[in-house]
Structure formats: structure tokens, C-alpha cells
Amino acid sequence: MQWLTNWINRFSAKKSLYEHIGGQPVVSAIANTFYDVMESDAYAASLFEMHPKPMSAIRQLFTDYLTMWFGGPDHYTPKRGHPRLRARHLPFKVTKELKTQWMYCMRIAIYQHVKNKRIADQILSALDQLAEHMIDKE
């Protein structure tokens, strides 16, 4: 996660990425839009099917994770421990197709809520690397 800290620190010595994008209201909106797209867009149907229902708990968990990831308050770790994202996703068959669907949903959410396109592009680049790391099946 050091690379992420360094990347976040590039924006400002005084403001976190979390603050630059608008704090909790924006992070919550990103997480909710991500799941709204997943639930309603046929393109993401396979991704939607693998998620537990109802989605309220996973929405909150994802909001907590993104809040921490963006450099905001860490509500995730006290509840769930270290993210260990790859290990947490091992029970699922994460394919390139699912990664593409995940990024599709995230791209819509990020571009809708992060107003600075340069920052949105950098966020998506970092998330794409993270999502690529989750792939464990061809």
C-alpha cells in the first residue's frame, strides 16, 4: 500500500485524495453508484450474480473500504481487519471478464462523481491495477 500512499501524497501535502474529491459524500456516492450500475446494467449481470443479496451490507463494506483507500477515516480495518483483497476474493473465480465488468461499473461511478477528470483518470488507473491483481482464472 506504500505506492498508494505515495500516489495520494502527490496531490497535496495538506490534503488527502479523500479531501480533494469531496470527502465522505463523494465516496459514498461512488460506492452506491457502482452498485446501482451493477444491479441495473445488463453488461454487469455476471458480476451482480456473484454478490451476496441483499446488497446493503456489501454496499456499506465497500463504502468503508473506499473511504480508507482514498485516504479518509479507516472504518474498514476495525470491522474486517487488513483488507487482504486477493485472499478475500479467492473463493470466487475472478476472470478478466468480471474485472472488465467491475471496471465498467467503477468507471461510470468515478466519472459521475469525481469532477476533476485528471484525478478521475488517475484513480481509475490505480483501480485498474488493483482489479487486475484480483484475476485468478482465465
The 8 nearest C-alpha neighbors of each residue, nearest first, counted from 0:
[[1, 3, 2, 4, 5, 68, 6, 82],
 [2, 0, 4, 3, 5, 6, 7, 8],
 [3, 1, 5, 0, 4, 6, 7, 125],
 [4, 2, 6, 0, 1, 5, 7, 68],
 [3, 5, 1, 7, 6, 2, 8, 0],
 [6, 4, 8, 2, 3, 7, 1, 9],
 [5, 7, 3, 9, 4, 8, 2, 10],
 [8, 6, 4, 9, 5, 16, 10, 3],
 [7, 9, 5, 10, 6, 11, 4, 12],
 [10, 8, 6, 7, 11, 5, 12, 4],
 [11, 9, 8, 7, 16, 12, 15, 14],
 [12, 10, 14, 13, 9, 8, 15, 7],
 [11, 13, 14, 8, 10, 9, 15, 7],
 [12, 14, 11, 15, 8, 10, 18, 16],
 [15, 13, 11, 18, 12, 19, 16, 10],
 [16, 14, 17, 18, 70, 19, 7, 8],
 [15, 17, 19, 18, 7, 69, 70, 20],
 [16, 18, 69, 22, 15, 70, 71, 19],
 [17, 19, 22, 15, 21, 16, 20, 14],
 [20, 18, 16, 17, 21, 15, 14, 22],
 [19, 21, 18, 17, 113, 22, 16, 25],
 [22, 20, 18, 25, 19, 17, 24, 23],
 [23, 21, 18, 17, 25, 24, 20, 26],
 [22, 24, 26, 25, 27, 21, 66, 17],
 [23, 25, 27, 26, 22, 28, 21, 29],
 [24, 26, 28, 27, 23, 21, 22, 29],
 [27, 25, 23, 29, 28, 24, 66, 30],
 [28, 26, 30, 24, 25, 29, 62, 23],
 [27, 29, 25, 31, 26, 30, 32, 24],
 [30, 28, 108, 26, 32, 27, 31, 33],
 [31, 29, 33, 27, 62, 28, 32, 26],
 [32, 30, 28, 34, 33, 29, 35, 27],
 [31, 33, 35, 29, 108, 34, 30, 28],
 [34, 32, 30, 104, 108, 31, 36, 105],
 [33, 35, 37, 31, 36, 32, 38, 30],
 [34, 36, 32, 38, 37, 33, 31, 39],
 [37, 35, 39, 34, 33, 38, 40, 104],
 [36, 38, 34, 43, 35, 47, 39, 40],
 [37, 39, 35, 36, 34, 47, 40, 44],
 [38, 40, 36, 37, 35, 41, 43, 44],
 [41, 39, 42, 36, 43, 37, 38, 44],
 [40, 42, 44, 43, 39, 37, 38, 45],
 [41, 43, 40, 44, 100, 45, 37, 103],
 [44, 42, 100, 46, 37, 41, 45, 40],
 [43, 45, 47, 41, 46, 42, 48, 40],
 [46, 44, 48, 47, 43, 49, 97, 42],
 [45, 47, 43, 44, 48, 49, 97, 100],
 [46, 48, 44, 45, 49, 50, 37, 38],
 [49, 47, 45, 46, 50, 44, 51, 43],
 [48, 50, 47, 46, 45, 51, 91, 44],
 [51, 49, 47, 48, 52, 46, 54, 57],
 [52, 50, 53, 54, 49, 57, 48, 47],
 [53, 51, 54, 50, 55, 57, 56, 48],
 [52, 54, 55, 51, 56, 57, 50, 58],
 [53, 55, 52, 57, 56, 58, 51, 50],
 [56, 54, 58, 57, 53, 59, 52, 60],
 [57, 55, 59, 58, 54, 60, 53, 52],
 [56, 58, 60, 54, 59, 55, 61, 51],
 [59, 57, 55, 61, 56, 60, 54, 62],
 [60, 58, 62, 56, 57, 61, 63, 55],
 [59, 61, 57, 63, 62, 58, 64, 56],
 [60, 62, 64, 58, 63, 59, 57, 65],
 [63, 61, 59, 65, 60, 64, 30, 27],
 [64, 62, 75, 60, 66, 61, 74, 65],
 [63, 65, 61, 67, 75, 66, 62, 68],
 [66, 64, 68, 62, 67, 63, 69, 61],
 [67, 65, 71, 63, 69, 64, 68, 62],
 [66, 68, 73, 71, 70, 64, 65, 69],
 [69, 67, 65, 70, 66, 64, 71, 3],
 [68, 70, 17, 66, 67, 16, 71, 65],
 [71, 69, 67, 17, 68, 15, 16, 66],
 [72, 70, 67, 66, 17, 69, 73, 22],
 [73, 71, 67, 74, 66, 70, 63, 75],
 [74, 72, 67, 75, 76, 71, 66, 63],
 [73, 75, 63, 76, 72, 77, 78, 67],
 [74, 76, 63, 64, 73, 78, 77, 79],
 [75, 77, 80, 79, 78, 81, 74, 73],
 [78, 76, 75, 80, 79, 74, 73, 81],
 [79, 77, 76, 75, 80, 74, 60, 63],
 [80, 78, 76, 77, 75, 81, 82, 60],
 [79, 81, 76, 77, 78, 82, 75, 83],
 [80, 82, 76, 83, 79, 75, 84, 77],
 [81, 83, 84, 80, 76, 79, 87, 75],
 [84, 82, 86, 81, 85, 87, 80, 88],
 [85, 83, 87, 82, 86, 88, 133, 81],
 [84, 86, 88, 87, 133, 83, 89, 132],
 [85, 87, 89, 88, 83, 84, 90, 82],
 [88, 86, 84, 85, 89, 83, 90, 82],
 [87, 89, 85, 86, 90, 91, 84, 133],
 [88, 90, 86, 91, 87, 85, 92, 135],
 [91, 89, 88, 92, 87, 86, 93, 85],
 [92, 90, 89, 88, 93, 49, 87, 135],
 [91, 93, 136, 94, 135, 90, 89, 134],
 [92, 94, 134, 135, 91, 136, 97, 133],
 [93, 95, 136, 97, 96, 134, 137, 92],
 [94, 96, 98, 97, 99, 134, 137, 93],
 [95, 97, 99, 94, 98, 100, 93, 101],
 [98, 96, 100, 94, 99, 95, 46, 101],
 [97, 99, 95, 101, 100, 96, 130, 102],
 [98, 100, 96, 102, 97, 101, 103, 95],
 [99, 101, 103, 97, 43, 98, 102, 96],
 [102, 100, 98, 104, 103, 99, 97, 105],
 [101, 103, 105, 99, 104, 100, 106, 98],
 [102, 104, 100, 106, 101, 105, 99, 107],
 [105, 103, 33, 101, 107, 102, 106, 36],
 [104, 106, 102, 108, 107, 103, 33, 109],
 [107, 105, 103, 109, 108, 104, 102, 110],
 [106, 108, 104, 105, 110, 109, 111, 103],
 [109, 107, 105, 29, 111, 32, 33, 106],
 [108, 110, 106, 112, 111, 113, 107, 105],
 [111, 109, 107, 113, 112, 108, 106, 119],
 [110, 112, 108, 109, 107, 113, 114, 29],
 [111, 113, 109, 110, 114, 25, 108, 29],
 [114, 112, 109, 110, 115, 119, 20, 111],
 [113, 115, 112, 116, 110, 119, 111, 20],
 [116, 114, 118, 117, 113, 119, 20, 120],
 [117, 115, 119, 118, 120, 114, 113, 110],
 [118, 116, 120, 119, 115, 121, 122, 114],
 [117, 119, 121, 120, 116, 115, 122, 113],
 [120, 118, 116, 122, 117, 121, 113, 115],
 [121, 119, 123, 117, 118, 122, 116, 124],
 [122, 120, 124, 118, 123, 119, 125, 117],
 [123, 121, 119, 125, 124, 120, 118, 126],
 [124, 122, 126, 120, 121, 125, 127, 119],
 [123, 125, 121, 127, 122, 126, 120, 128],
 [126, 124, 122, 128, 123, 127, 121, 129],
 [127, 125, 129, 123, 128, 124, 130, 122],
 [126, 128, 130, 124, 129, 125, 123, 131],
 [129, 127, 131, 125, 126, 130, 132, 124],
 [128, 130, 126, 132, 127, 131, 125, 133],
 [131, 129, 127, 133, 132, 128, 126, 98],
 [130, 132, 128, 133, 129, 134, 127, 98],
 [131, 133, 129, 130, 134, 128, 85, 135],
 [132, 134, 130, 131, 85, 135, 93, 129],
 [135, 133, 93, 94, 132, 131, 136, 95],
 [134, 136, 93, 133, 94, 92, 137, 89],
 [137, 135, 94, 93, 92, 134, 95, 91],
 [136, 94, 95, 135, 134, 93, 96, 92]]
